[in-house]
Every structure is written in C-alpha cells, then in structure tokens.
Amino acid sequence: MKEIIIGKNEEGKRLDGFLKSYLPNASKGFIYKMLRKKNITLNDRKADGLEKLRDSDSIKIFFSDETLDKFRGSSSSLGITNVSNIDLSKYGDVFVIYEDDNVLFASKPAGLLSQKSEKSDISINDWLIDYLLVNKKISLESLDTYKPSICNRLDRNTSGIVICAKSLAGARKMNEMLSDRTLDKYYIAVVSGKIASKSHLKGFLHKDAGLNKVKILESDPGDDAYSYIETSFEPVLYNNDTDTTVLLVKLITGKPHQIRAHLSGTGHPIIGDNKYGGKKAKGINRQLLHSYKLVFPKNMPSEFSTIEGKEFIAPLPVEFSRYCSGGDLCLLGKQED
C-alpha cells in the first residue's frame, strides 16, 4: 500500500487529474475502476475522482509494489537513487541570486542547457533538483507529486538569470507574469558597429525547427506559423577600439532567438553569434548575450511580497569586460575570472 499526503503543491487539484499524473501509464478508465473498487481511497473513504484535493488529504493506493511501479513508470522519483552534487565545472558554476519558499533565481553559465535535449544531457533543471536535494529543501518522496522546474528558457550559449519555481504557487505566478508581461526582463548584448539611439522593434517570427533558426518579417504574413514579437533596446556604451556597442535590451515578448535575430536584422548582430552573422572574437565561443535583470511590479500577492517592486541582477561574465571597460553598467557586479 502506498499513502500520499497532499501538500500545498497539490492542493486544489482534482483527484482524478492528480492520479493520472501520478500513474501516467494507467488509463483513466482503470483509475475510475480502482476508485469504484476502493483500491484507491481518499481519506480512507470511497471517492469518485471529482473531489478537489486539500492540504493534508490522504490518498491510499492498494497496489502491490510491482503493479505500482508498472503504472508509475519513469515518472517515479525511485529512479533517483542518490544526491550527486552535479559537476558543472566545464561550464562554470551556477549560483543563486535569490531564493524563498516559492521561487529561486539562478545565474546560468553559457554552454549549459536550460532543459535536456537528450537523456544524457545535464541541464539547469538537473542542477535545480540536485541543489534542492543536497540542501534538504525537498525530499526524493516529494518529487513523486511535484517537481520544481525552470519557468523561462535561455539558449545554451546565453548566460544569466533563470527563473525557477520551487512550488506550484511559484510556477503558476511566474508563468502568469511571463505570459501577461508584467515581469520586465532585461538583457545585455554586445553588437557590431555603433548604435547611437534607442529603438523599439516589432515583427513576426517563425522558427525552422530543422535548422534551429528563426526568420523575422516586418509585416504580418497572415500565417499562424508566425508569432508577433517586440524588442526594445538602448545603447549603454560604444567602444571605439572594437567598434562595438553594448546594449541594454528589454525583451517584451519572449520567443526563441528573438533578440539575436532582431538585432541581426538591424545590421548589428551580436558578437560571437555565428548563426545570425555575428563576428568571431578571440577566446570567445558564445554569443555575447546575457540575461541581466528582472524587475517585478508592485502590489503582488502576499506570498510574493518579498520580491514585489524589486529588481534582481546577474553579474556579467568576464568575457564582456573587454567591450565594457569604462561603462558603469558593465562594471556593476562583473564576475571575476
């Protein structure tokens, strides 16, 4: 018999929906049958699956271990056998910028994936689970019902702030704010040439999944494959020696490769971004794009009062320093080599 005690991350879910996610290899018909036969109970009573779960509710599943493993499949946290302290030395360490009960903001180094593309990959999501387990902020058992994860993705070779949700409430709120654009996201980019004034770009973006590259059109093509995008930027510093401009970029919408393709389209591609025409730079094997700052609005719900109206900054990696020398913003929080 397996007993599951409902916590805040599962509260409010419907019982049948919870059971389907907990037993992904079981059909809905099978789950309803088990409920009717009281092989699955809620608070030691027969349930029909339509009940809304509450904190501290008890779900009991009267299956053998073999049957439970069969219906749990690969989703079970039993597949995680130890706490590993993931080695990220070939990328550079991830470090925590801010953390509370609901969210964690981490600085991702360039080269590290946001999410796995293959089973053998290591991602910032793997680091998050490992970090929380090592520091005893979650348990292996808690992963059976809720798995903390990132809310925004950065390209592999883009560094900077990643928003992580530690709780379901955190995931819902961060995803809501990303969707309705009430959370402001700023990037630092180093581009070729001189840009002297602010600019606000609009367009329509389409991603070719096969090429992993996007195309932007200025006018609406009337094709659902294209998404509306907006990007604004302002120059921070022009470096005459390298003929480059450091930009503070505000990502208004958030589509794949949006900043990279939009800046390339202006004739000022990002340094190191060979996919979109950026110049190579000695000793730099990445695009010089960094997720720099998050700015939260005021009047957020009480459980997020510690971040309302505040901004959080990820220090710039050392490879930006040759382009930023003398710029106050670029010196702010610069990482050491």
C-alpha positions in Angstrom: 0.0 0.0 0.0 1.2 3.5 -0.9 0.0 6.5 1.1 0.3 10.0 -0.4 -0.2 13.0 1.9 -1.3 16.1 -0.1 0.7 19.3 0.4 0.5 22.8 -0.8 1.9 21.9 -4.2 -1.0 19.5 -4.9 -3.8 21.4 -3.1 -6.7 22.4 -5.4 -6.1 19.7 -8.0 -8.9 17.4 -8.9 -8.3 13.8 -7.6 -8.6 12.1 -11.0 -6.2 14.6 -12.6 -3.7 14.1 -9.8 -3.9 10.3 -10.1 -3.5 10.4 -13.9 -0.2 12.4 -13.4 0.9 10.2 -10.6 0.1 7.0 -12.5 0.9 8.1 -16.1 0.8 4.5 -17.5 -2.7 3.9 -16.2 -5.8 4.7 -18.3 -8.5 6.9 -16.9 -10.9 4.0 -17.1 -8.6 1.9 -15.0 -8.2 4.7 -12.4 -12.0 5.1 -12.1 -12.4 1.4 -11.8 -9.8 1.4 -8.9 -11.7 4.2 -7.2 -15.0 2.3 -7.5 -13.5 -0.8 -6.0 -11.8 1.2 -3.2 -8.4 0.1 -4.4 -7.7 3.9 -4.3 -9.3 5.9 -1.4 -9.3 9.5 -0.3 -9.1 10.0 3.5 -10.0 6.3 3.9 -13.3 6.7 2.0 -14.6 5.8 -1.4 -14.1 8.6 -3.9 -15.4 9.3 -7.4 -12.3 11.3 -8.7 -14.1 14.6 -8.9 -13.0 15.8 -5.4 -10.8 18.8 -5.1 -7.7 18.0 -3.0 -6.9 19.8 0.2 -3.8 20.2 2.2 -3.1 17.1 4.4 -5.6 14.9 2.5 -4.6 11.2 2.5 -4.7 9.2 -0.7 -4.1 5.4 -0.3 -3.3 3.2 -3.3 -3.7 -0.5 -2.5 -1.4 -1.9 -5.3 1.5 -4.3 -5.0 4.9 -2.7 -5.4 5.3 -4.3 -8.8 1.9 -3.0 -10.0 2.6 0.5 -8.6 6.0 0.6 -10.4 4.3 -0.5 -13.6 1.8 2.3 -13.6 4.3 4.9 -12.3 6.8 4.2 -15.0 9.8 6.6 -15.4 8.0 9.4 -13.6 8.7 7.8 -10.2 11.3 9.5 -8.1 12.5 6.0 -7.3 14.7 6.4 -10.4 16.7 9.0 -8.5 18.8 6.8 -6.2 21.2 9.4 -4.7 22.2 13.0 -4.3 25.0 13.7 -6.7 26.3 17.3 -6.5 26.3 17.7 -10.2 29.7 18.7 -11.7 29.3 21.8 -13.8 33.0 22.7 -13.9 33.3 22.6 -17.7 30.6 25.4 -17.9 31.2 27.4 -14.7 29.2 27.2 -11.6 25.5 28.1 -11.3 24.9 30.4 -8.4 21.8 31.5 -6.6 20.9 35.2 -6.8 17.7 35.0 -4.7 15.6 32.3 -3.1 12.5 32.0 -1.0 9.8 29.2 -0.4 8.3 29.7 -3.9 11.0 30.8 -6.3 14.7 30.7 -6.9 16.6 32.9 -9.4 19.8 31.4 -10.6 22.6 32.6 -12.9 23.2 30.1 -15.7 26.6 30.0 -17.3 26.9 29.9 -21.1 27.1 26.3 -22.5 24.6 24.8 -20.1 21.2 23.8 -21.4 18.1 25.1 -19.9 16.4 21.8 -20.4 17.6 18.4 -21.7 17.5 17.7 -25.4 18.8 14.2 -24.9 18.7 11.8 -21.9 22.4 12.1 -21.2 22.4 15.9 -21.1 22.8 17.9 -18.0 20.6 21.0 -17.7 19.9 23.8 -15.3 16.8 21.8 -14.3 19.0 18.9 -13.2 21.1 21.4 -11.2 17.9 22.8 -9.5 16.7 19.4 -8.3 20.2 18.4 -7.2 20.6 21.8 -5.3 17.3 21.4 -3.5 18.0 17.8 -2.6 21.6 18.5 -1.3 20.3 21.3 0.8 17.4 19.3 2.1 14.8 21.7 0.8 12.9 18.9 -0.9 12.9 15.1 -0.5 13.0 12.3 -3.0 9.5 11.4 -1.9 8.2 14.9 -2.6 9.3 14.6 -6.3 6.6 11.9 -6.7 3.9 14.6 -6.7 5.7 17.9 -7.7 9.0 18.5 -9.4 10.5 22.0 -9.2 11.5 23.4 -12.6 12.5 26.5 -14.6 9.9 28.9 -16.0 12.0 30.7 -18.7 14.5 29.2 -21.1 17.8 30.7 -22.2 19.6 29.5 -25.3 22.5 27.1 -24.5 25.2 29.8 -25.2 23.3 32.7 -23.5 24.1 33.3 -19.8 22.2 34.9 -17.0 19.1 34.8 -14.9 16.9 31.8 -15.0 13.6 31.8 -13.0 13.0 28.6 -11.1 9.8 27.6 -9.4 10.2 25.7 -6.1 6.4 25.4 -5.5 3.3 25.1 -7.6 2.2 28.6 -6.4 5.6 29.9 -7.6 5.3 28.2 -11.0 1.7 29.5 -11.6 2.6 33.1 -10.6 5.9 33.3 -12.6 4.3 31.7 -15.7 1.3 34.1 -15.4 3.6 37.1 -15.2 5.8 35.9 -18.1 2.6 35.4 -20.2 1.0 38.7 -19.4 4.3 40.6 -19.5 4.0 42.2 -16.0 7.5 40.9 -15.3 10.2 43.0 -17.0 13.3 41.2 -18.4 16.4 42.9 -19.5 19.5 41.6 -21.3 22.9 42.9 -22.1 24.1 42.4 -25.6 27.4 43.4 -27.4 26.8 44.1 -31.1 28.9 45.1 -34.0 29.0 48.8 -35.0 27.8 52.0 -33.4 24.2 52.4 -32.3 23.5 55.9 -31.1 19.8 55.9 -30.2 17.1 53.9 -28.6 14.9 51.7 -30.8 11.7 49.7 -30.5 11.4 46.8 -32.9 8.2 44.9 -33.9 7.9 42.0 -36.3 6.7 38.4 -36.9 8.9 35.4 -36.1 8.9 31.9 -37.5 11.2 29.1 -36.2 12.5 26.4 -38.5 12.9 23.5 -36.1 15.0 21.5 -38.5 17.6 24.3 -38.9 17.1 25.6 -35.3 17.0 29.1 -36.7 14.3 31.8 -36.9 13.2 34.3 -39.6 11.6 37.6 -38.9 9.3 39.6 -41.1 8.3 43.2 -40.5 4.7 42.9 -41.6 2.1 40.3 -40.7 2.2 37.4 -43.3 -1.2 36.2 -42.2 0.3 32.8 -41.3 -0.3 31.2 -38.0 3.2 29.8 -38.1 4.5 33.3 -37.3 4.3 34.9 -33.9 4.2 38.6 -33.1 7.3 39.9 -31.3 8.6 43.1 -29.7 12.1 44.1 -28.7 13.4 47.4 -27.4 17.0 48.4 -26.7 19.1 51.4 -25.8 22.9 51.9 -26.2 24.9 51.9 -23.0 28.5 52.2 -24.3 30.3 52.5 -27.6 33.8 51.0 -27.7 35.8 52.7 -30.5 38.6 50.2 -30.2 36.4 47.2 -31.0 33.7 49.1 -33.0 31.0 47.6 -30.8 28.1 48.9 -28.8 26.9 47.5 -25.5 23.1 47.5 -25.5 20.5 47.2 -22.7 17.7 45.1 -24.3 14.2 44.8 -23.0 12.6 41.6 -24.1 8.9 42.4 -24.4 7.7 39.2 -25.9 9.7 36.0 -25.4 10.2 33.9 -28.5 13.1 31.6 -29.4 16.2 33.5 -30.7 14.2 36.7 -30.7 16.9 39.2 -29.5 19.5 37.5 -31.7 17.5 37.6 -34.9 16.0 41.1 -34.3 19.5 42.7 -33.7 20.9 40.8 -36.7 18.1 42.3 -38.8 19.2 45.8 -37.9 22.6 45.2 -39.3 24.1 44.9 -35.8 24.5 41.2 -35.0 25.6 40.1 -31.6 29.4 39.4 -31.3 30.1 35.7 -31.4 26.6 34.7 -32.8 27.7 32.9 -35.9 24.2 31.6 -36.5 23.0 35.2 -37.1 26.0 36.8 -38.7 27.9 37.8 -35.6 31.7 38.3 -35.8 34.0 35.9 -34.1 36.0 37.1 -31.2 39.3 35.7 -29.9 38.8 33.4 -27.0 35.0 33.7 -27.0 33.0 30.7 -28.2 29.5 32.1 -27.5 27.1 34.9 -28.4 27.7 37.9 -26.0 24.1 37.9 -24.8 23.4 37.9 -21.1 20.0 37.8 -19.2 20.9 40.6 -16.9 18.0 41.9 -14.8 14.4 41.0 -13.6 12.1 43.8 -12.4 9.0 42.9 -10.5 5.9 45.1 -10.2 4.4 46.4 -7.0 1.2 45.1 -5.4 1.9 41.4 -5.8 0.1 38.7 -3.7 1.2 38.4 -0.1 3.2 35.2 -0.7 5.4 37.2 -3.1 5.7 40.3 -1.0 9.5 39.8 -0.7 10.1 40.3 -4.4 7.4 42.9 -5.3 8.8 46.1 -6.6 12.4 44.7 -6.6 15.0 44.1 -9.2 17.5 41.2 -9.4 20.7 41.3 -11.3 23.0 38.6 -12.6 26.6 39.8 -12.8 28.2 40.0 -16.2 30.6 37.2 -17.1 34.3 38.2 -17.5 34.2 37.9 -21.4 32.1 41.1 -21.5 34.9 43.1 -19.8 36.9 43.8 -23.0 33.9 45.6 -24.5 32.7 47.4 -21.4 35.7 49.0 -19.9 34.7 52.4 -18.6 31.0 51.7 -18.7 29.4 51.9 -15.2 26.7 49.4 -16.0 29.2 46.8 -17.4 31.4 47.1 -14.3 28.5 46.6 -12.0 28.8 43.1 -10.4 31.3 41.8 -13.1 32.3 38.3 -12.3 36.0 37.5 -11.7 37.9 35.2 -14.0 
